[in-house]
Amino acid sequence: MAMCLYSNRQEKLKSVLGVQGIDGILITNFTNISYMCGFRGSSATCLIISEKQYFFSDGRYAEQSR
């Protein structure tokens, strides 16, 4: 259920990016990262582009990042 929620949010953002003619967005704010993918650690970045989304974090959060 939760993964579907986050996937829907990511797909909606990709749609908005496409309509606005924006190639992608780099998300660094922890509140926004939590909203977009559910990660609640203290060190992460998300990159969302029209074809894919990427999540970056350091090794301390390997388990939580999965």
HELIX and SHEET records of a PDB file:
HELIX    1   1 ALA A    2  GLN A   20  1                                  19    
HELIX    2   2 PHE A   30  CYS A   37  1                                   8    
HELIX    3   3 GLY A   59  TYR A   61  5                                   3    
HELIX    4   4 ALA A   62  SER A   65  1                                   4    
SHEET    1   A 3 GLY A  24  ILE A  27  0                                        
SHEET    2   A 3 ALA A  44  ILE A  49 -1                                        
SHEET    3   A 3 GLN A  53  SER A  57 -1                                        
END                                                                             
